[in-house]
């Protein structure tokens, strides 16, 4: 223990530089990286005794056992404020690296909180909050979650519910983050109410106090029903008494509405003040409390929680309220919500938040009703098929997953393909409207931000104009993309620039007629037959082709090539054969032929 103590107090550097070597020197384990069960037990006893010694030394000197949040240099200070955090850091590092048993750090933290005052426990809990990510790892959490739960519950029992509200909230928030949502130890499975939380108030009126004591007793008597809603649901007599008492309180709130000035004066949200979760029940304060907006809201929210419990889903037939009770619940709930909305400051916003919270509470009720299924889902392991080092791609019906899924949806919903709302083609006026606004000088849009610079936009617009506005589409060659915009969308000063003049229209129509004439002539030339009959004479156009073929054949023969070789080389071989065939047909058709060369 002396070796360990001396190393903690004098050894410089982070724990990872010497922690494992220190444990091996103190314990001399059988294995160099992990301690056995008896070795872990021996080391735990040594650490607990050393921790107790440090705490005792701090108690004698009157110093805090820990000063969390300040930098500690062990070479300059010899106080115990640096020894205890260093001892915890060394133990936490060894537990994290699995050199020692994982639950050892939790046992030291529990001993430290038991030996410390509540003032010192705040610093100790600050250390726990800072190491939450490491303590929450699976290898440590599985070993020490019950010890940490026991430690936090012991702290909550020692704390005052009225004076240590903030510290209690820190502990509860830590437990909510440290444990998973499906942890059954944090769930009220049976829905048991805390009936031990009693509200004590005066039973006899004091002399000299100007207050309606009957109203005072009626008001604080409602807390009995709020602490145990099950008694109201199963006892009709108690329900009638509750509704009559609540009606008296609501009538008083409605008769004495609060002004905006009173609501701002008592607004606790804007003032950094300490407040208790329980209000004082003295009859002398009743008149002042009725003027407090937060005091009224406290009671009205309790009413909504009670009504929400009575209407909670998932109950059996015996637990459900009767039809008469449902009507009374609805009427009382409307009055309560109206009063919350009229209570300053920001009553409507406050009511909306409360309704949202109560709506979410129903989801928790259903979750408990279904058996508290775990929220956490383990990550799926991706299995790779090794086939020569290559991954096989999944085979889909239509090539990929998206197309296959789309085809599947089409089979399940055939009307989706013929739905007129599935594809909507915009009109010309609607599509070119952004570009027309850019062309308006009064709009003041810079040229670099015009829609004419967007290639996809212009390309789609040209396709659309070619289908719906052929006249505007024809202006693209002369005027560009801005000429395609319908003139109705342009302002008068811009419209004249792109409006076609009468002379231009005449030239364009004449040009189109010329093109049509040329096109018709070309068609007629193509449609002329191979033979033309003029009286009795027949002129065959294929004669030239035949003669050309004969001349080429003669030329090829003179140059030393045979007719067969020439026939293979000539690309017009088929044409020559066709011409010969036409000549033969012509000889059969007429008695005399006149060939022109």
Phi, psi and omega in degrees: 000325180295322178297317179294319179295316180295323179292321180294321185276334189237339185287118178278171176095167179289160183299327184292346181276340184217355189297310183295319179295324179295316180295319178295328178287324182280315188268324188055065187287165177290322176249144188278343184249339185214135182275153175280177184295314180291327177291322175297318180296319179295316180294322178297318178297320179296316181294321180293320177293319179294321177296317178298323178295318178296319180294320178296320178296323178290325179292324179291319181281346179078018180261165174289142181287336179216142172235078185288141177102350178250148179288135184240123177248108186289345179280341183253336182236145180245016182282162180285351179296336177262341183286316183293312176300325179291322175298318179293322179296318179296315180295319181295322179294317180294323178291320181295320180276004177062029173281330177231176183295135188293335182276003184291322181294324179292324179293322178293321178295322177295317178297322183293319178291326179290328182271357187250158174282170181292330177294318178288332180296335178294319177290323178296318180290330173298322175296319180297318180295324181290333181258022185296321182296322180285318180293335181275359176297151189299321183291334177267322183297321181295330182273332188235012183293323180289324178293319178293323176295319178295321179297314180293321178294324177294322176295319179295326178291327181281337183279154177274131181290341182261324186261337182244048183294319183293316180295320176299320178295323177298318180294317181294321178294323177296316179296323179294326179276328186284321181263149178291164182295329183272012178292117187289339179291341180260006184250139175269081187297315184278351180070041181279137179265152181276084181284349178285346178278086183265145176255112182266132180218172186287139179259338180239140180285147175270148180282144177085008179253120182274086179207148176283102185292331177296318177294319179302314181291323178293319182297307183284343176289342178294337182295335177295321180284327180291327181284339180219079182294338181295328179293330179287324185288326186260358181235104180300325180295318178294324179296318178295321178293322179294315181295322178294318179293320179293324179296323178296316181293316180294323177297322179292318177297320180290326180284337181236070180291153180267142177273169180293327179294319178292324178292321178290327181291329183254017181283114181275347183287331183267353181245134180276079181238156176272135179222158183260157179279350177237139181270154177287142186252018179292138180293338179291337182263002186296318181295322179286324182292328178293338178269000180268122182293322179293328177294316178295317181297325179302313181290318182294323177292324175300322178297316180295323178295319178296316179295322179294324177293319181294331180260012185299142180283166175085009181272162175280176181294328181288329183273346181287144178288157179286171181296321178295319179294324178297319179294320179292323178297318181296316180294317179293323180294322177295320178294319180295317180294324178295319178294321177296323180291329181271352182277119179280161356268152178050056183295320182293320178294321179296319179296321180295322178292319179296318179297322178295318179296316180293328178291322176291330180297330178296326178295322176295324179297315178296322180297318176292323180295330180273004176100016177055061178294141183292143177277327186290136177237128180289142179296141181283136179274124179275120180265124180257132179270121181270111179227085181069027180082004181244144178272135178280132177278141179293145180268129180244158184293322183242027173103321177212174186292319184295315180293322178295320178293321177297320178293323178295318178295325179294324177293322180284332182225080184293336181291344181293331181283333181256010179290125181294338180278356183292313179234124180237119177269124182288160177280166180297316182297321182286324186286319184274003182297318178299321179291325177295323177293325177294328182283346180284118181297330181292340179289332177071029180274130181292153187294329183288344180258008180290153178290344180290345178276351179269112186293319181294320180297315181293321180295316177296321180294322178295319177297320180291321179290326179295335180268324189248335184220082184290326179295316177292327179295328181290343179281352184295326183294320185269321189249354180084193185292332180288337177286344180283340183295133178301141183294335181295336181276344185271149174290162186302320183290333178270332184296323182296334181289324184256004180275131183289137178277161180300319180297321178295323179295318180296316178298320181294319180293321179295320179296321179293323178294321179296316178298321180294322180294317179296320180295322179291322179296319178297321178295319180295322180295323178290326185278358180293134181287169182292333181237138176244132182255118177237096185069236181263347181273146179236122178253121182260121181288343183280356181297319180297322181295321181293319182290320177301318180297319180293318180297317179296324179294319180296316180299318180294326181289321180294329181279005176099006180259143178281160178299327179292319179294319178296324179295324178290324184277332187284128177282345183262026183296313181295323180294321179295318179297320180295322179295318177299320179296319178296323179294319179296318178297324181292323178295327180287325187286322186238155180283331183225146180231141177237104182267133178255127180258000000 
